[in-house]
Amino acid sequence: MKVWKLLAVGVMAARCAFGALGEWDASLADFPRLAGEADDSPRFMRAVSAAPNGVLHVPKGEYDIASMLLITNRCSLSMHPAAHLVARAKMKYVVFWDGAADYHALSVYNPGGSVYDNLNVFIKGGDIDGNGLASCLAIANSHHFTLADISLHNGLVTGLCVTRETGGHLYELIANNVYCKCTKSGLAGNVGIDCQVSDCHFTDCIVVDYTKGVRTTGGSNRFTRCHIWGGTVPPKGMGFKEWSDVYARRKRMEAARKWTAEEERAHLARGVPEMLPGSTAFEVIGHACVFDGCYADTAEIGFDIRNSATIINSGFYNNPRMSLRKSTAIVHRRGTLHVAFCNFNGGAKCEKLYEGSAKGVEWICNNVSGGADMASDATRLFGQKK
């Protein structure tokens, strides 16, 4: 029995050693702070420099970031889910990943002329917290990039920015299980996911309490099962715990059928949660974007369509407990719009279904209820075409 236990320990040790060598090229654990360093930014950059075109492992822990981590050597990041990078000073982004090559060209070349096009660079895991001092993460310049299983808290301007600001080009970002959330006051007007490029795929991404959930200025982007909602940041003058308790009390009273008109007036008098005035779940500026299985949950505008778009299998709802009494499911400014197999539900009895000319809209098999009179609006505007 002792021999088997020793063998098992040996096998586990071998697996750990293989994992450390096979899955990453450097670990932040091997780059401690040096004398005189008051934050973790310098050690991060030393570790990144040690893994060009490689993978840097970031263990569990809290890391103070006082200057932007600019990654230009195509180092990928593999971060523990509890690796928490927190901005401690004002900066543009906590992390800026830039492929730093001519990605306008069809391929990327080595100095000797051979093709070197690293198509599986990535950032996976971790929690990047702008802390109200910085945007969280920017990604630029790649022919293919994977972003997965990451949290982006309290971005000053954006949570995630897929950007062209360095003059380069990126397409085919694959983003999965990206969770953007604000847990601080004073950030109204920010954007959870700002996609300035085209041909990207966002799947199972969640944005909570960024004033604009998703903004896409690039075209032909695909959004699948993305949920945008808001209302956890309290109305001004209230604390987070107080607002959370008020919300929970209302739910309990509604369940017991004790919620009265007087209670409703008192609830509305507290004001609207900070991130909801002027809010938009999905702002669609680029052309030919597709939203499949997406959910616009409690915003002044659910889908703000400024160019041609397709919305299928998706939903809209306005949570009456969040006190928002101005909400429109679709604002359609121009372009063709295909809407099919969706569910639009106005929960606070004040919602509008649609603003626009109704020209260029194909409306197929959608379920509409609630609001001021959303079902009648659907019949009047689109005839509930099936």
C-alpha positions as CSV (number, residue, x, y, z in Angstrom):
1,M,0.0,0.0,0.0
2,K,2.8,2.4,0.8
3,V,4.5,1.6,-2.5
4,W,1.3,2.4,-4.4
5,K,0.9,5.7,-2.4
6,L,4.5,6.6,-3.3
7,L,3.9,5.8,-7.0
8,A,0.7,7.9,-7.0
9,V,2.5,10.9,-5.5
10,G,5.3,10.4,-8.0
11,V,2.8,10.4,-10.9
12,M,1.0,13.5,-9.6
13,A,4.3,15.3,-9.3
14,A,5.3,14.3,-12.8
15,R,1.9,15.6,-14.1
16,C,2.4,18.9,-12.3
17,A,5.9,19.3,-13.6
18,F,4.7,18.4,-17.2
19,G,1.9,20.9,-16.8
20,A,4.2,23.7,-15.7
21,L,6.5,23.1,-18.6
22,G,4.0,22.1,-21.2
23,E,1.3,24.7,-20.6
24,W,3.3,27.8,-20.1
25,D,6.8,29.2,-20.6
26,A,7.0,31.5,-17.6
27,S,5.2,32.0,-14.3
28,L,4.7,35.3,-12.6
29,A,5.6,33.4,-9.3
30,D,9.2,33.4,-10.5
31,F,9.3,37.2,-10.8
32,P,9.0,38.8,-7.4
33,R,9.0,42.5,-6.7
34,L,12.4,44.0,-6.6
35,A,13.7,46.3,-3.9
36,G,11.9,49.7,-4.1
37,E,9.0,48.4,-6.3
38,A,5.7,49.5,-4.7
39,D,3.4,47.6,-7.1
40,D,3.3,44.6,-9.4
41,S,3.5,46.3,-12.8
42,P,7.3,46.0,-13.2
43,R,7.4,42.3,-12.3
44,F,4.6,41.6,-14.7
45,M,6.5,43.2,-17.5
46,R,9.7,41.3,-16.7
47,A,7.6,38.1,-16.8
48,V,6.0,39.0,-20.1
49,S,9.4,39.8,-21.6
50,A,10.5,36.3,-20.6
51,A,7.8,34.6,-22.7
52,P,7.8,36.1,-26.2
53,N,5.3,34.2,-28.4
54,G,4.8,32.0,-25.3
55,V,2.5,31.7,-22.4
56,L,2.7,33.5,-19.0
57,H,1.0,31.8,-16.1
58,V,-0.5,34.2,-13.5
59,P,-1.2,32.4,-10.1
60,K,-4.0,33.1,-7.7
61,G,-3.5,36.4,-5.8
62,E,-4.2,40.1,-5.8
63,Y,-1.9,42.2,-7.9
64,D,-1.6,46.0,-7.7
65,I,-1.2,47.6,-11.1
66,A,0.0,51.2,-11.1
67,S,1.1,51.5,-14.8
68,M,-0.5,49.9,-17.9
69,L,0.7,46.4,-18.8
70,L,1.5,46.8,-22.5
71,I,2.1,43.4,-24.1
72,T,3.6,43.7,-27.6
73,N,5.6,40.4,-27.9
74,R,2.5,38.1,-28.5
75,C,2.8,36.7,-25.0
76,S,-0.5,34.9,-24.1
77,L,-1.8,35.0,-20.5
78,S,-3.1,32.0,-18.6
79,M,-4.5,33.3,-15.4
80,H,-5.9,31.6,-12.3
81,P,-9.6,32.4,-11.9
82,A,-8.7,34.2,-8.7
83,A,-5.8,36.2,-10.2
84,H,-7.1,39.7,-9.5
85,L,-5.3,42.6,-11.3
86,V,-6.4,45.9,-9.7
87,A,-5.7,49.4,-11.0
88,R,-4.1,51.5,-8.3
89,A,-3.5,54.6,-10.3
90,K,-5.0,56.4,-13.3
91,M,-4.1,54.9,-16.7
92,K,-5.8,54.2,-20.0
93,Y,-6.1,50.4,-19.6
94,V,-5.0,47.9,-17.0
95,V,-3.9,45.5,-19.8
96,F,-3.3,46.4,-23.4
97,W,-2.5,43.4,-25.6
98,D,-1.2,44.5,-29.0
99,G,0.1,42.0,-31.7
100,A,2.3,44.8,-32.9
101,A,2.7,43.6,-36.5
102,D,1.3,44.5,-40.0
103,Y,-2.0,42.7,-39.6
104,H,-3.4,44.7,-42.5
105,A,-1.5,42.1,-44.7
106,L,-2.9,38.7,-45.3
107,S,-0.1,37.0,-43.4
108,V,2.6,38.0,-40.9
109,Y,6.3,37.2,-41.8
110,N,9.5,36.6,-40.0
111,P,12.4,39.0,-40.8
112,G,13.8,36.2,-43.1
113,G,10.7,36.1,-45.2
114,S,9.0,33.0,-43.9
115,V,5.4,33.1,-42.7
116,Y,4.9,33.3,-39.0
117,D,1.3,33.9,-38.2
118,N,0.6,32.8,-34.6
119,L,-3.2,32.1,-34.7
120,N,-3.8,30.9,-31.2
121,V,-2.7,33.7,-29.0
122,F,-5.0,34.2,-26.0
123,I,-5.9,35.6,-22.7
124,K,-7.8,33.1,-20.4
125,G,-9.0,33.4,-16.8
126,G,-8.4,36.1,-14.3
127,D,-10.2,39.2,-13.1
128,I,-9.1,42.6,-14.3
129,D,-10.5,45.4,-12.2
130,G,-10.3,49.0,-13.5
131,N,-11.3,50.1,-10.0
132,G,-12.9,53.2,-11.5
133,L,-9.4,54.5,-12.5
134,A,-8.9,52.8,-15.8
135,S,-10.5,50.7,-18.5
136,C,-9.9,47.1,-18.0
137,L,-8.6,45.4,-21.2
138,A,-7.8,46.4,-24.8
139,I,-6.9,43.9,-27.6
140,A,-5.5,45.0,-30.9
141,N,-3.7,43.6,-34.0
142,S,-4.2,39.9,-34.5
143,H,-5.6,37.6,-37.2
144,H,-7.2,35.4,-34.6
145,F,-7.4,35.8,-30.8
146,T,-9.2,33.9,-28.0
147,L,-10.5,35.6,-24.9
148,A,-12.2,33.3,-22.4
149,D,-13.3,32.8,-18.8
150,I,-12.4,36.3,-17.6
151,S,-14.0,39.0,-15.4
152,L,-13.7,42.7,-16.2
153,H,-14.8,44.9,-13.3
154,N,-15.4,48.6,-12.9
155,G,-13.9,49.9,-16.2
156,L,-13.7,53.7,-16.3
157,V,-14.6,53.9,-20.0
158,T,-14.8,50.3,-21.2
159,G,-14.6,46.8,-19.8
160,L,-13.3,45.3,-23.0
161,C,-12.2,47.3,-26.0
162,V,-11.4,45.5,-29.2
163,T,-9.6,48.4,-30.7
164,R,-8.1,49.9,-33.8
165,E,-6.6,52.8,-31.9
166,T,-2.9,51.8,-32.6
167,G,-3.6,51.9,-36.3
168,G,-3.6,48.2,-36.9
169,H,-6.2,45.6,-37.6
170,L,-7.9,42.7,-35.8
171,Y,-10.5,40.2,-36.8
172,E,-11.8,36.8,-35.6
173,L,-11.7,37.5,-32.0
174,I,-13.4,34.5,-30.3
175,A,-14.7,35.7,-26.9
176,N,-16.4,33.2,-24.6
177,N,-17.6,33.6,-21.0
178,V,-16.5,37.2,-20.6
179,Y,-18.2,38.7,-17.6
180,C,-18.2,42.5,-17.3
181,K,-19.6,44.0,-14.1
182,C,-19.5,47.3,-12.2
183,T,-19.6,47.2,-8.4
184,K,-18.6,50.8,-7.8
185,S,-20.6,54.0,-8.1
186,G,-19.5,57.0,-10.2
187,L,-19.0,55.1,-13.5
188,A,-22.2,56.0,-15.4
189,G,-21.7,56.3,-19.2
190,N,-19.2,53.5,-19.6
191,V,-19.4,50.6,-22.1
192,G,-19.0,46.9,-21.2
193,I,-17.9,45.5,-24.5
194,D,-16.8,48.0,-27.3
195,C,-16.0,46.1,-30.5
196,Q,-14.5,48.5,-33.1
197,V,-13.5,45.7,-35.5
198,S,-15.4,43.2,-37.7
199,D,-15.9,39.4,-38.1
200,C,-15.7,38.6,-34.4
201,H,-17.7,36.1,-32.3
202,F,-19.0,36.7,-28.8
203,T,-20.6,33.8,-27.0
204,D,-22.1,33.5,-23.5
205,C,-20.9,37.0,-22.5
206,I,-22.6,38.8,-19.6
207,V,-22.5,42.5,-19.0
208,V,-24.0,43.9,-15.7
209,D,-24.3,47.6,-14.9
210,Y,-22.2,49.2,-17.7
211,T,-24.4,52.0,-19.1
212,K,-24.0,50.6,-22.6
213,G,-23.7,46.9,-22.5
214,V,-22.4,46.1,-26.0
215,R,-21.4,48.6,-28.6
216,T,-20.3,47.3,-32.0
217,T,-19.0,49.8,-34.6
218,G,-17.5,46.9,-36.6
219,G,-19.6,45.0,-39.0
220,S,-20.5,41.3,-39.4
221,N,-20.0,40.5,-35.7
222,R,-21.9,37.7,-34.2
223,F,-23.3,37.7,-30.7
224,T,-24.7,34.5,-29.3
225,R,-26.4,34.1,-25.9
226,C,-25.2,37.4,-24.6
227,H,-27.1,38.8,-21.6
228,I,-27.0,42.5,-20.8
229,W,-28.7,43.8,-17.6
230,G,-28.5,46.5,-15.0
231,G,-29.7,47.8,-11.7
232,T,-27.4,46.5,-9.0
233,V,-25.5,49.8,-8.7
234,P,-27.9,51.7,-6.4
235,P,-29.6,55.0,-6.9
236,K,-27.5,58.0,-5.9
237,G,-27.5,58.5,-2.2
238,M,-28.0,54.9,-1.3
239,G,-25.4,52.2,-0.4
240,F,-25.1,48.9,-2.2
241,K,-26.3,46.9,0.8
242,E,-29.2,49.2,1.4
243,W,-30.4,48.9,-2.2
244,S,-29.9,45.2,-2.2
245,D,-32.0,44.9,0.9
246,V,-34.7,47.1,-0.5
247,Y,-34.9,45.0,-3.7
248,A,-35.0,41.7,-1.7
249,R,-37.8,43.1,0.6
250,R,-39.9,44.0,-2.5
251,K,-39.5,40.5,-3.9
252,R,-40.6,39.0,-0.7
253,M,-43.6,41.3,-0.4
254,E,-44.6,40.6,-4.0
255,A,-44.4,36.9,-3.4
256,A,-46.7,37.4,-0.3
257,R,-49.0,39.6,-2.4
258,K,-48.5,42.5,0.1
259,W,-47.0,45.0,-2.4
260,T,-49.3,48.0,-2.5
261,A,-49.6,51.2,-4.6
262,E,-48.2,53.1,-1.6
263,E,-45.2,50.8,-1.5
264,E,-44.7,51.3,-5.2
265,R,-44.7,55.1,-4.9
266,A,-42.1,54.9,-2.0
267,H,-40.0,52.6,-4.1
268,L,-39.9,54.9,-7.1
269,A,-39.2,57.9,-4.9
270,R,-35.8,56.4,-4.1
271,G,-34.8,57.0,-7.7
272,V,-33.4,54.9,-10.6
273,P,-30.2,52.8,-10.2
274,E,-27.2,54.9,-11.3
275,M,-26.2,53.0,-14.4
276,L,-29.7,52.9,-16.0
277,P,-30.5,56.5,-17.1
278,G,-29.4,56.7,-20.8
279,S,-28.7,53.0,-20.9
280,T,-28.6,50.8,-24.0
281,A,-28.2,47.0,-23.9
282,F,-27.0,46.6,-27.5
283,E,-25.9,49.6,-29.6
284,V,-25.4,48.4,-33.2
285,I,-23.5,50.8,-35.4
286,G,-21.7,48.4,-37.7
287,H,-23.6,46.7,-40.6
288,A,-24.8,43.1,-40.9
289,C,-24.4,42.1,-37.2
290,V,-26.3,39.1,-35.9
291,F,-27.8,38.7,-32.4
292,D,-28.9,35.1,-31.7
293,G,-30.3,34.1,-28.3
294,C,-29.3,37.5,-26.8
295,Y,-31.2,39.1,-23.9
296,A,-31.7,42.9,-23.4
297,D,-32.7,43.0,-19.8
298,T,-33.6,46.4,-18.2
299,A,-32.3,49.3,-20.2
300,E,-33.8,52.5,-21.7
301,I,-33.1,50.9,-25.1
302,G,-32.9,47.2,-25.7
303,F,-31.5,47.1,-29.3
304,D,-30.4,50.4,-30.8
305,I,-30.1,49.6,-34.5
306,R,-28.2,52.1,-36.6
307,N,-27.4,49.9,-39.5
308,S,-28.7,46.6,-41.0
309,A,-29.0,43.8,-38.4
310,T,-30.6,40.5,-37.6
311,I,-32.2,39.6,-34.2
312,I,-33.3,36.0,-33.7
313,N,-34.3,33.9,-30.8
314,S,-33.6,36.9,-28.5
315,G,-35.5,38.7,-25.8
316,F,-36.3,42.0,-24.1
317,Y,-37.5,42.7,-20.6
318,N,-37.7,45.6,-18.2
319,N,-37.6,44.6,-14.6
320,P,-40.1,46.7,-12.7
321,R,-38.2,46.4,-9.4
322,M,-35.3,48.4,-11.0
323,S,-37.6,51.5,-11.1
324,L,-36.9,52.3,-14.8
325,R,-40.1,53.7,-16.3
326,K,-38.8,54.6,-19.7
327,S,-37.8,51.7,-21.9
328,T,-38.1,50.8,-25.6
329,A,-37.3,47.3,-27.0
330,I,-36.1,48.4,-30.4
331,V,-35.0,51.8,-31.7
332,H,-34.5,51.4,-35.5
333,R,-32.7,54.4,-37.0
334,R,-31.8,53.0,-40.5
335,G,-31.0,49.9,-42.5
336,T,-32.9,46.6,-42.9
337,L,-33.8,44.8,-39.8
338,H,-34.8,41.1,-39.5
339,V,-36.5,40.1,-36.3
340,A,-37.6,36.5,-35.8
341,F,-38.7,34.1,-33.0
342,C,-38.1,36.7,-30.3
343,N,-39.9,37.4,-27.0
344,F,-40.5,41.0,-26.1
345,N,-42.0,41.6,-22.6
346,G,-42.7,44.9,-20.9
347,G,-42.7,44.3,-17.2
348,A,-43.4,47.7,-15.8
349,K,-46.4,48.5,-18.0
350,C,-44.7,51.5,-19.6
351,E,-42.5,50.0,-22.3
352,K,-42.7,50.7,-26.0
353,L,-42.0,48.0,-28.6
354,Y,-40.5,50.0,-31.4
355,E,-39.4,53.4,-32.5
356,G,-38.7,54.0,-36.2
357,S,-40.2,54.1,-39.6
358,A,-41.0,50.4,-39.8
359,K,-39.6,50.4,-43.3
360,G,-37.2,47.6,-44.1
361,V,-38.4,45.5,-41.1
362,E,-39.1,41.8,-41.6
363,W,-41.0,40.6,-38.5
364,I,-41.6,36.8,-38.2
365,C,-43.1,34.8,-35.4
366,N,-42.3,37.0,-32.4
367,N,-44.1,36.9,-29.1
368,V,-45.0,40.4,-27.7
369,S,-46.7,41.2,-24.4
370,G,-46.9,43.8,-21.6
371,G,-45.7,47.3,-21.8
372,A,-47.9,50.2,-22.5
373,D,-49.6,48.2,-25.3
374,M,-46.8,46.3,-27.0
375,A,-48.9,43.6,-28.5
376,S,-51.1,46.1,-30.2
377,D,-48.1,48.0,-31.4
378,A,-46.8,44.8,-33.0
379,T,-50.0,44.2,-34.8
380,R,-50.3,47.8,-36.0
381,L,-46.7,48.1,-37.1
382,F,-46.0,44.6,-38.4
383,G,-49.3,42.7,-38.5
384,Q,-47.7,40.0,-36.4
385,K,-46.5,38.5,-39.7
386,K,-45.8,34.8,-39.5
